[in-house]
Amino acid sequence: MIDLLAAAAGAMDAQRAALDVYARNVAAAEAAGPRGTYAREVPTFALDGEDGATAVRFTGARSEKESNSGVIVEMIAVMNASRAYEADASLFDVGKTLEEHTIDMGRLS
């Protein structure tokens, strides 16, 4: 059985690291200017599975040479990673609530 809290926390860590990568991309895009190119970093993730449980982890970033995506594309990536982080945080809260209710049910027995 997957440990909901661990999976959500691991995913939150991965998205936080992705946000760091995207923040560096925004800075590089702004420094390059509207017609400049920069080495865009793309976060990479991996799935770790054990006994049917799966968790995601950040494994680093790969470089896309001579990218000219621009600040808008990078800001969209930041917003997507931020939304994913928020979804993982919500999942963590659900898992915490489920565990609290389970403990409460055990007290009633």
VOGUMI-982821 format. One line per 10 residues: number of its first residue (from 1); their letters; for each residue x, y, z of C-alpha. Coordinates in steps of 0.1 Angstrom, whole numbers, plus 2048, in hexadecimal, padded with zeros to 3 digits. Each point is the difference from the previous one (the first is absolute). Example, Ala and Ser with C-alpha at 12.3 -4.5 7.8 and 13.67 -1.06 7.14 Angstrom:
1 = as = 87B:7D3:84E ~ 80E:822:7F9;
***
This chain:
1 = midllaaaag = 800:800:800 ~ 80D:822:7F7 ~ 808:817:81D ~ 7EB:81F:7F6 ~ 812:818:816 ~ 823:7F5:7F4 ~ 7F5:801:7DC ~ 7F1:822:803 ~ 81E:80E:813 ~ 818:7F1:7E6;
11 = amdaqraald = 7EC:810:7E4 ~ 800:821:812 ~ 826:7FE:803 ~ 803:7F8:7DB ~ 7EA:81D:7F6 ~ 813:818:817 ~ 820:7F6:7EE ~ 7EF:804:7DE ~ 7F6:823:80B ~ 824:808:808;
21 = vyarnvaaae = 80A:7F5:7DD ~ 7E4:815:7F0 ~ 80A:81E:814 ~ 823:7FE:7F3 ~ 7F1:7FD:7DD ~ 7EC:820:805 ~ 81F:812:80B ~ 813:7F3:7E2 ~ 7E4:809:7E7 ~ 7FF:824:80E;
31 = aagprgtyar = 825:803:7FE ~ 801:7F4:7DC ~ 7E5:818:7F5 ~ 7E3:7FB:7E7 ~ 816:7F4:7E4 ~ 81C:7F0:813 ~ 806:7DB:806 ~ 809:7EF:821 ~ 806:7DC:80C ~ 7DD:7F7:80D;
41 = evptfaldge = 7FF:7E6:81C ~ 7E5:7E6:801 ~ 7FA:7EE:820 ~ 801:7DA:7FF ~ 7ED:7E8:817 ~ 800:7DB:807 ~ 7E8:7E8:810 ~ 80B:7EB:81D ~ 7EB:7E1:806 ~ 802:7E6:81B;
51 = dgatavrftg = 7E6:7E5:808 ~ 7E7:811:7E9 ~ 806:822:80F ~ 80B:81C:7E9 ~ 80F:822:809 ~ 80E:81B:7EA ~ 822:811:805 ~ 813:81C:7F0 ~ 820:7F2:7EF ~ 80F:820:7F2;
61 = arsekesnsg = 7FC:815:7E1 ~ 80B:7FC:7DC ~ 80A:81D:7EA ~ 7EF:80A:7E0 ~ 81B:813:7ED ~ 7F8:820:7EE ~ 7DD:804:80C ~ 7ED:81F:7F8 ~ 7DF:7F7:812 ~ 7FF:822:812;
71 = vivemiavmn = 7F3:80C:821 ~ 7DC:7F8:7F9 ~ 806:7DC:7FA ~ 816:7FE:820 ~ 7E5:811:815 ~ 7E6:7E7:7F3 ~ 817:7E4:80B ~ 803:811:823 ~ 7DA:802:802 ~ 7FC:7DC:7F6;
81 = asrayeadas = 81A:7F4:81A ~ 7F0:816:81A ~ 7DD:7F1:7F9 ~ 80F:7DD:802 ~ 810:809:822 ~ 7DE:80C:80C ~ 7EF:7E0:7F5 ~ 81A:7EC:812 ~ 7FC:815:81F ~ 7DA:7FA:7FE;
91 = lfdvgktlee = 806:7DB:7FD ~ 817:801:81E ~ 7E4:811:814 ~ 7E7:7E5:7F5 ~ 818:7E5:80B ~ 805:811:822 ~ 7DA:803:805 ~ 7FC:7DB:7F7 ~ 81A:7F6:819 ~ 7F1:816:81B;
101 = htidmgrls = 7DD:7F0:7FA ~ 810:7DE:801 ~ 810:807:822 ~ 7DF:80E:80D ~ 7EE:7E0:7F4 ~ 819:7EB:813 ~ 7F9:814:820 ~ 7DB:7F8:7FD ~ 806:7DA:7FE;
***
